[in-house]
Amino acid sequence: MLAQPFEVHVRGQLPPELLEELDFLSADVVPAQTVLTGVVPDQAALFGLLTRLQGLGLELVEVRRLPASPAQP
């Protein structure tokens, strides 16, 4: 799998130190959720991100692969 844009919805607000660690993703807080959006380089990185969120006890609401932008192959 090549780099793909993803959107990850997590219940609640993520701590600032975790957001610093996930600097390759943008974070938007919407009511009761944090939405992380960005390009994930490969499947291993996606699983690593999801495992990290689970390890912090955060509730995963949704993971969505977004359409590639025209600038992406």
Buried (B, 14 or more C-beta within 10 A) or exposed (E): EEBBBBBBBBEEEBEEEBBEEBEEBEBEEEEEBBBBBBBBEEEEBBEEBBEEBEEEEBEEBEBEEEEEEEEEE
